[in-house]
Each structure stands twice: as C-alpha cells, then as structure tokens.
C-alpha cells in the first residue's frame, strides 16, 4: 500500500532502484498509508516518554479523558439497565410496553444519535463529560437490561414459592433471591457494556471537535493525514478496553467467590 508513495516521493526518479530499496522505503515513510508495526510502536512509546502526562501529545492524557466519560457512562448505563430489568420482571404491562422500545433503540446507529444528544444537552447547558457519558450510557444499558431480565427470572419455581410461604414481599424476594441468582448473568453483560461504553465515549468525541480524548486523537490524526498517530491511538484504545474489562472480570471473581464461600 505504501509502494506508490515511496516511488513518487522517496526513490530517485532519474536513477534505477531495486526491490530491496523499494521495501526499505515503504518500511520507513514519513506519511505512510499503512504504517508498519515498528512505526506504530515507536510513536506509541514516544508519546508516553517524551511528553509530560498532562500534555495533549501524551496518550495517557487522552486515556484519562476518555476513561472518565466511559466510567460515568458505564455507571449510568448499569443503573438504568438494572432499573429497567426490575420493572420488566415485576410488571407484564411494562414488559410489553418497554421491551420492544429497548430493542428498537439499539437499531439506531450511535453515529446518528451522538450529534442529536450533543445538541440537545448543549442547549440545556451540559458540556464536557456529561454528553459523552450519556452516549456511553446509551450503549451500556442494553446488554445489562437483557441479561438482568433473564437473570432475575432464573430462580426456580420452588425457590420463589418457598419465599411466598414465609410471606416475603416482592422487594424481599428481589433482594434475597432474584438479585443473588442474577449475578452470573450480570457480570458478562457488564464486560460487554463497559467495552461498548468505551466505543460510545470515543464516538461522542468525534462530532464535537474535542481536543482531548482518544476519539479526538483519532480525529486530529485523520485531519493531518498522520496514520501513525491514528494507529497508536487505536492500540491505546484497545489496551484501555482490555484494562476495563479485566477490572470488571476481577470484580466478578471477587464477588462470585465470596458468594460461593457464603453459600
């Protein structure tokens, strides 16, 4: 992919050149169409060690901005998903009224939703983290809702009937039986949700012309044709996604091991 640019800009036009020279030229171009792994690694490392952490040229600066929006969106999306799931499980009317709209909401591309949300929240005086967190929440709540509906309905009939014999209220049954039974369903959904929230936070940074965040880093790289910067930001976003899902997996192991020990 870099051969045409290397022939045009790097190799001499008035002298013959070999294929070894062509390969060498394509492997170290200043503005490659497709950067090589060593170029991406070099730019990635340089951004971490050659600039202070609070500099916009440091990837960790952008990671902090995007991670903040992602975590807020994850918290809000998880809370919304839990509330919707509890409402759906305890009311057939709400299930018929809400569930089709919840499913339909995910058919709208987030790229179409993001500008609308940003304009509406901006007109209400919300800026900065809030609009990006709302868009991250939009992608987070769906897997949590679907998984929790299934999880809250997972207790066997004999277990629910036993609580009825003790005259347990709906909220007591929810707290003592349904929520503990739903934990194996909840945590896989949380891993999916936090990864989706990261995508939402990065997408939300694109239409705003943001100057900070991994999405903004991708945008500036595309503006200036700096594909190496784009790929290093993509690598960092992948590492951030792995770190966030690993953190959720660690909480899952801790919670489920304690639950198993209490059982």
C-alpha positions as CSV (number, residue, x, y, z in Angstrom):
1,X,0.0,0.0,0.0
2,X,2.9,2.3,0.6
3,X,4.7,1.4,-2.7
4,X,3.1,4.2,-4.9
5,X,4.0,6.9,-2.4
6,X,7.5,5.5,-2.0
7,X,8.1,5.5,-5.7
8,X,6.8,9.1,-6.1
9,X,8.3,10.7,-3.0
10,X,11.3,8.7,-1.8
11,X,13.0,6.7,-4.6
12,X,15.1,8.7,-7.2
13,X,13.2,9.3,-10.4
14,X,16.3,9.7,-12.5
15,X,18.1,6.5,-11.4
16,X,17.3,2.8,-11.3
17,X,16.3,1.3,-8.0
18,X,15.9,-2.3,-6.7
19,X,13.1,-4.0,-5.0
20,X,15.1,-4.1,-1.8
21,X,15.3,-0.3,-1.9
22,X,11.5,-0.2,-2.5
23,X,10.8,-2.4,0.5
24,X,13.2,-0.3,2.7
25,X,11.5,2.9,1.5
26,X,8.0,1.6,2.2
27,X,9.0,0.5,5.7
28,X,10.0,3.9,7.0
29,X,7.9,6.5,5.2
30,X,7.1,9.7,7.0
31,X,3.4,9.7,5.9
32,X,2.6,6.0,5.2
33,X,-0.8,4.9,4.0
34,X,-0.4,1.8,6.2
35,X,2.3,2.2,9.0
36,X,4.5,-0.7,9.9
37,X,4.3,-2.2,13.4
38,X,7.7,-0.7,14.4
39,X,6.5,2.8,13.4
40,X,3.4,2.4,15.5
41,X,5.4,1.1,18.4
42,X,7.9,4.0,18.1
43,X,5.2,6.6,18.0
44,X,3.3,4.9,20.9
45,X,6.4,4.8,23.1
46,X,7.5,8.4,22.1
47,X,4.1,9.8,23.1
48,X,4.4,8.1,26.6
49,X,8.0,9.1,27.5
50,X,8.8,12.2,25.5
51,X,6.0,14.4,26.8
52,X,4.6,15.1,30.3
53,X,1.4,13.2,31.3
54,X,-0.6,16.5,31.2
55,X,0.4,17.3,27.7
56,X,-2.1,16.7,24.8
57,X,0.8,15.0,23.0
58,X,0.8,12.2,25.6
59,X,-1.6,9.3,25.0
60,X,-2.1,8.9,28.7
61,X,-3.7,12.4,28.8
62,X,-6.2,11.3,26.3
63,X,-6.8,8.0,28.0
64,X,-7.8,9.8,31.2
65,X,-10.3,11.9,29.4
66,X,-11.9,9.0,27.6
67,X,-11.8,6.7,30.6
68,X,-13.7,9.3,32.7
69,X,-16.5,9.5,30.2
70,X,-16.6,5.7,29.8
71,X,-16.8,5.0,33.5
72,X,-19.6,7.6,34.1
73,X,-21.5,6.2,31.2
74,X,-20.9,2.6,32.5
75,X,-22.2,3.5,35.9
76,X,-25.3,5.3,34.5
77,X,-26.0,2.6,31.9
78,X,-25.7,-0.2,34.6
79,X,-28.1,1.7,36.9
80,X,-30.6,2.3,34.1
81,X,-30.3,-1.3,32.9
82,X,-30.9,-2.6,36.5
83,X,-34.0,-0.4,37.0
84,X,-35.5,-1.3,33.6
85,X,-34.9,-5.0,34.2
86,X,-36.6,-4.9,37.7
87,X,-39.6,-3.0,36.2
88,X,-39.9,-5.5,33.4
89,X,-39.7,-8.6,35.6
90,X,-42.3,-7.3,38.1
91,X,-44.8,-6.0,35.5
92,X,-46.1,-7.7,32.4
93,X,-47.6,-4.4,31.3
94,X,-44.2,-2.7,31.5
95,X,-42.6,-5.7,29.7
96,X,-44.9,-5.3,26.8
97,X,-44.6,-1.5,26.8
98,X,-40.8,-1.2,27.3
99,X,-39.0,-4.2,25.9
100,X,-39.8,-3.5,22.2
101,X,-38.6,0.1,22.5
102,X,-35.5,-1.0,24.3
103,X,-34.7,-3.4,21.5
104,X,-35.6,-0.8,18.8
105,X,-33.3,1.7,20.4
106,X,-30.3,-0.4,19.5
107,X,-31.2,-0.4,15.8
108,X,-30.4,3.4,15.6
109,X,-26.6,3.9,14.8
110,X,-24.7,5.6,17.5
111,X,-23.2,7.9,14.9
112,X,-26.7,9.2,14.2
113,X,-27.6,9.5,17.9
114,X,-24.4,11.3,19.0
115,X,-24.9,14.7,17.3
116,X,-28.6,14.8,18.4
117,X,-27.7,14.1,22.0
118,X,-24.8,16.6,22.0
119,X,-27.0,19.4,20.5
120,X,-29.9,18.8,23.0
121,X,-27.6,18.6,26.1
122,X,-25.6,21.6,24.8
123,X,-28.8,23.7,24.6
124,X,-29.6,22.7,28.2
125,X,-26.2,23.9,29.4
126,X,-24.5,20.5,29.7
127,X,-21.0,20.1,28.2
128,X,-17.7,18.3,28.8
129,X,-18.1,14.9,30.3
130,X,-21.9,14.8,30.5
131,X,-22.8,14.4,26.8
132,X,-20.2,11.8,26.2
133,X,-21.3,9.9,29.3
134,X,-24.9,9.9,28.1
135,X,-23.8,8.4,24.7
136,X,-21.7,5.8,26.5
137,X,-24.7,5.0,28.7
138,X,-26.9,4.5,25.6
139,X,-24.6,1.6,24.5
140,X,-24.1,0.2,28.0
141,X,-27.7,-0.2,29.3
142,X,-28.9,-2.6,26.6
143,X,-26.8,-5.7,27.5
144,X,-27.3,-5.1,31.2
145,X,-31.1,-4.9,30.8
146,X,-31.4,-8.1,28.6
147,X,-29.1,-10.1,30.9
148,X,-30.7,-9.0,34.1
149,X,-34.2,-9.8,32.8
150,X,-33.0,-13.3,32.2
151,X,-31.1,-13.4,35.5
152,X,-33.9,-12.1,37.7
153,X,-36.2,-14.8,36.2
154,X,-33.6,-17.6,36.7
155,X,-34.7,-18.8,40.2
156,X,-36.7,-22.0,40.1
157,X,-40.4,-22.0,40.9
158,X,-39.8,-24.0,44.1
159,X,-37.5,-21.2,45.4
160,X,-40.0,-18.5,44.8
161,X,-42.8,-20.5,46.3
162,X,-40.7,-21.1,49.4
163,X,-40.3,-17.3,49.9
164,X,-44.1,-17.0,49.5
165,X,-44.6,-19.4,52.3
166,X,-42.5,-17.0,54.5
167,X,-44.7,-14.1,53.4
168,X,-41.8,-12.3,51.8
169,X,-42.6,-9.2,49.9
170,X,-41.6,-8.6,46.3
171,X,-38.7,-6.4,47.4
172,X,-37.5,-9.1,49.9
173,X,-37.7,-11.7,47.2
174,X,-35.8,-9.4,44.9
175,X,-33.0,-8.8,47.4
176,X,-32.8,-12.2,48.9
177,X,-33.3,-14.4,45.9
178,X,-33.5,-12.8,42.5
179,X,-30.5,-10.4,42.7
180,X,-28.1,-13.1,44.0
181,X,-29.3,-15.5,41.3
182,X,-28.8,-12.9,38.6
183,X,-25.1,-12.3,39.4
184,X,-23.8,-14.9,36.9
185,X,-25.8,-13.2,34.2
186,X,-24.9,-9.7,35.2
187,X,-21.1,-9.7,35.1
188,X,-20.8,-11.0,31.5
189,X,-23.2,-8.2,30.5
190,X,-21.1,-5.7,32.4
191,X,-17.9,-6.8,30.5
192,X,-19.8,-6.2,27.2
193,X,-21.3,-3.0,28.5
194,X,-18.0,-1.3,29.5
195,X,-16.4,-2.2,26.2
196,X,-19.5,-0.7,24.4
197,X,-19.3,2.3,26.6
198,X,-15.7,2.9,25.6
199,X,-16.8,2.9,21.9
200,X,-19.6,5.3,22.7
201,X,-17.3,7.7,24.5
202,X,-14.9,7.8,21.6
203,X,-17.7,8.2,19.1
204,X,-19.0,11.1,21.1
205,X,-15.7,12.9,20.9
206,X,-15.8,13.0,17.1
207,X,-18.7,15.4,16.2
208,X,-17.8,17.9,18.9
209,X,-14.3,18.7,17.6
210,X,-12.9,17.8,21.0
211,X,-9.3,18.5,21.7
212,X,-8.9,15.7,24.3
213,X,-9.7,12.0,24.3
214,X,-8.8,9.1,22.2
215,X,-11.5,9.9,19.7
216,X,-10.1,13.4,19.4
217,X,-6.7,11.9,18.9
218,X,-8.0,9.8,16.0
219,X,-9.7,12.9,14.5
220,X,-6.6,15.1,14.6
221,X,-4.6,12.2,13.0
222,X,-7.1,12.0,10.2
223,X,-7.1,15.8,9.7
224,X,-3.4,15.9,9.2
225,X,-3.0,12.5,7.4
226,X,-0.9,11.2,10.3
227,X,-1.8,7.5,10.0
228,X,0.9,6.5,12.6
229,X,-0.9,8.7,15.2
230,X,-4.2,7.1,14.3
231,X,-2.9,3.6,14.7
232,X,-1.1,4.3,18.0
233,X,-4.4,5.8,19.4
234,X,-6.2,2.6,18.2
235,X,-3.7,0.5,20.0
236,X,-4.1,2.5,23.2
237,X,-7.9,2.3,23.0
238,X,-7.6,-1.5,22.7
239,X,-5.4,-1.6,25.7
240,X,-7.8,0.6,27.6
241,X,-10.7,-1.7,26.7
242,X,-8.7,-4.7,27.9
243,X,-7.9,-3.0,31.1
244,X,-11.5,-2.0,31.8
245,X,-12.9,-5.5,31.0
246,X,-10.2,-7.0,33.1
247,X,-11.2,-4.8,36.0
248,X,-14.8,-5.9,35.7
249,X,-13.7,-9.6,35.5
250,X,-11.6,-9.1,38.6
251,X,-14.7,-7.7,40.5
252,X,-16.7,-10.7,39.1
253,X,-14.2,-13.2,40.5
254,X,-14.2,-11.4,43.9
255,X,-17.9,-11.2,44.2
256,X,-18.7,-14.7,43.0
257,X,-16.0,-16.3,45.1
258,X,-17.4,-14.6,48.3
259,X,-20.9,-15.6,47.3
260,X,-19.7,-19.2,46.8
261,X,-17.9,-19.1,50.2
262,X,-21.1,-17.8,51.9
263,X,-23.1,-20.5,50.2
